Amino acid sequence: MTDSPILWYNNCMLRKIVLHFWSLRREFAKYFVIGIVGVGLDMGSLFILKQYFRLTAVMAVIINQVFLINYAFFLNKYWAFKSKGITHHQMVRFYFLSGLNYLVAIGWMYLFHQLLDFDYLLVRLFNIALAVSWNFLLYKHWVYKH
């Protein structure tokens, strides 16, 4: 075998994948900032709705998600992805994806807090981490696609 590891790397699919993700670093950094602020808003509003308004954790998630979904859509569209696409089409895709995430969030809260009695803030934090794992690529390549 005469091919060096560097030559193999330059010609392989792994290199293309690494370069693709490297090219997305600025968008991901903005997406990450939006997400970190969103987590703060999410956890803060969840705590306030549950502790001060005495709502159940499930009802608090139902309410706070309505506001956070819109926050995430507009900041990601105009700041992170600088999308010039048709807002209506993007909103339909975004709200569809958010709807799936919303149902998962409510289901997780019900299962892990209501039934299994885990701390509601911890349950929400783990649910957010799960959603982040697939949302960036779906936003980039499906929701805000030009």
N, C-alpha and C positions, 0 to 999 in steps of 0.2 A: 504494500500500500504506500503510494508516494504522496498522497494528499496530506497536507499538514492540518492540524486542528483549526488553525486560523482560516485556511482556505475552505475547509468544510463549513465553518461557522458563517463565512461570507456568502456561501451559496445555499444555505439551508433556510427552512421556513422559520426556525427559531429567530434568526436575525431579523427577518421581516416583522415578526411579532414584536420583538424588542424595539425596533425602530418605530413601529406604529404606536406603541404605548409611550415611547419617549416623545413623540410628536404631540401627544395629548397632554403633556405635563402642565402647561399653563391653564388649559381648560379644567383639568382635574384639580389644580390648586384652587381655582375660583369656586368650583363645585364643592370642594372640601370646606372652604371658608363659609359658604352659604349653608352647608350642612352643619358645621359646628355651631353657628349662630342659631340655626333651626333647632338643633338639639337643646340648646339653652332655652329657647322660647318654648319648645315642646315640654321639656321637663318642668320648667317654671310654671307654665300655665296648667299643666297636669296637677302639680302640687297645690297650686292656689285653688283650682276648681274642686279638688278632693278635700283639702284641709279646711279651707275657709268657706266654701259654698256647700260643703258636705254632700257633694255628689258621689256616686259610686265611681270607682276607677274606670269601669267600662263606659259610663256616661261621660266622664271627663275626657276620655280619649275620643269619643264620638264628637264632642263639641270642639276640642282644640284642633283636631285634624282638619276641620273645615277651613279654618284660618291659615294653618300652616301649609296646606296644599297650594293655596293661592300665592302665598309668600314664595314658596319654592318655584312655582311655575314662572312667575315674572322675573325673578332675579336670575334664574338659570337661562331663560330665553334671552334676555337683553345683556346680561353681564357675563356669565360663564361661557355660553355657547355663541353669543353674538348672532343669534339666528335672525335672518331676514325673511324666513318662510312665512306662509300664511298662518296668522295667529289662530284662526278658527280650527284649522286642521290639526295644528300642534296641540291646541287645548283639548281636542277630542282624544288624541292619543295620550296626552299627559293625564287627563282625568280618568281615562280607562286604566292606565297603569296605576295611578294613585288609588283608584277604586279597589284594585286587587290588593295593593299594599294596605289600604284602609281595612278591608275585610280580614286580612291576615293580622293586623294590629288588634282589632277587636277580638278576634278568635284567640290570639295569644294571651291577651289580658284576661279574657274569660277563663281560659284553660289554666294558665299558670298562676293567676292571682285569685280569681274567684273559686276555682275548684281545688287547686293545689296549695293555695295560701302562700305563694312566694311574694316577696316585697314588690309592690306595684311599680316603683321607680326602676328597680332592677329589671323587671320584666320588660318595661318599655325600652330601656337602654339596649337590651339584647335584641329586641325586635327592630330597633333602628339600625343597629349594626348589620343585621341580616338584610334589610332592605337596601342599604348602601351598597352591598356587595354586588347587586345586579343592576341597580338604577343608573349608574354612570354610563355604562355602555348602552343601555336602552335609551337613555336621553340622547346621547351623542348620535347613535346610528338609526334611531327610529323616531323618537319624539321630535327632535329639533333638526331632523335631516333637511337639507336644502333641496 
